[in-house]
Amino acid sequence: MLKFIAIIYGFFLRLRYRIKFINTDVIKNADKAIFFPNHQASVDPQLLLSKLELYQHAAPMIGSAYYDIPILKLFFK
């Protein structure tokens, strides 16, 4: 189900942004890894996770400032 959501969301992101992953075999073969976006803009983590989910499960981490927003907290749980 998460891959399906990532594909749909990635489609809409690709309408605006062009993303290219190089050396995807490193991502596929990674046992555990931490991936960081270029900077902490609001769209960069979304772009990164939408592409990573195509190769292996990715678990996002967020700061408490975003997690404590009441409306968003419902989705994060």
C-alpha positions as a Python dict, from the first residue, in 0.01 Angstrom:
ca = {
    (1, 'M'): (0, 0, 0),
    (2, 'L'): (283, 242, 82),
    (3, 'K'): (447, 179, -254),
    (4, 'F'): (120, 260, -428),
    (5, 'I'): (85, 587, -236),
    (6, 'A'): (450, 671, -309),
    (7, 'I'): (397, 611, -681),
    (8, 'I'): (86, 832, -694),
    (9, 'Y'): (244, 1106, -481),
    (10, 'G'): (567, 1082, -678),
    (11, 'F'): (370, 1129, -999),
    (12, 'F'): (232, 1460, -876),
    (13, 'L'): (573, 1572, -752),
    (14, 'R'): (726, 1488, -1092),
    (15, 'L'): (484, 1728, -1255),
    (16, 'R'): (672, 2009, -1080),
    (17, 'Y'): (1018, 1869, -998),
    (18, 'R'): (1268, 1661, -1191),
    (19, 'I'): (1437, 1397, -975),
    (20, 'K'): (1712, 1159, -1080),
    (21, 'F'): (1862, 887, -860),
    (22, 'I'): (2207, 759, -950),
    (23, 'N'): (2349, 425, -827),
    (24, 'T'): (2019, 282, -710),
    (25, 'D'): (2188, -54, -646),
    (26, 'V'): (2337, 105, -334),
    (27, 'I'): (1986, 183, -210),
    (28, 'K'): (1852, -163, -293),
    (29, 'N'): (2138, -342, -117),
    (30, 'A'): (2154, -120, 192),
    (31, 'D'): (2067, -306, 512),
    (32, 'K'): (2015, 8, 718),
    (33, 'A'): (2092, 361, 612),
    (34, 'I'): (2007, 721, 686),
    (35, 'F'): (1921, 946, 394),
    (36, 'F'): (1919, 1322, 430),
    (37, 'P'): (1765, 1574, 191),
    (38, 'N'): (1983, 1856, 62),
    (39, 'H'): (1829, 2105, 301),
    (40, 'Q'): (1533, 2128, 535),
    (41, 'A'): (1286, 2277, 290),
    (42, 'S'): (934, 2146, 321),
    (43, 'V'): (935, 1969, -16),
    (44, 'D'): (1283, 1809, -14),
    (45, 'P'): (1203, 1534, 237),
    (46, 'Q'): (883, 1456, 46),
    (47, 'L'): (1076, 1423, -279),
    (48, 'L'): (1337, 1199, -119),
    (49, 'L'): (1088, 968, 52),
    (50, 'S'): (862, 938, -252),
    (51, 'K'): (1158, 807, -455),
    (52, 'L'): (1317, 596, -181),
    (53, 'E'): (995, 407, -116),
    (54, 'L'): (1019, 264, -468),
    (55, 'Y'): (1342, 83, -375),
    (56, 'Q'): (1295, -10, -10),
    (57, 'H'): (1085, 84, 291),
    (58, 'A'): (1175, 425, 427),
    (59, 'A'): (1067, 553, 767),
    (60, 'P'): (1060, 932, 793),
    (61, 'M'): (1162, 1113, 1107),
    (62, 'I'): (1016, 1448, 1201),
    (63, 'G'): (1081, 1705, 1468),
    (64, 'S'): (842, 1766, 1754),
    (65, 'A'): (753, 2110, 1617),
    (66, 'Y'): (572, 1944, 1326),
    (67, 'Y'): (448, 1640, 1517),
    (68, 'D'): (271, 1852, 1778),
    (69, 'I'): (45, 2028, 1524),
    (70, 'P'): (-298, 1883, 1618),
    (71, 'I'): (-434, 1825, 1268),
    (72, 'L'): (-112, 1673, 1134),
    (73, 'K'): (-68, 1457, 1443),
    (74, 'L'): (-366, 1247, 1332),
    (75, 'F'): (-183, 1151, 1012),
    (76, 'F'): (154, 1095, 1177),
    (77, 'K'): (19, 836, 1419),
}
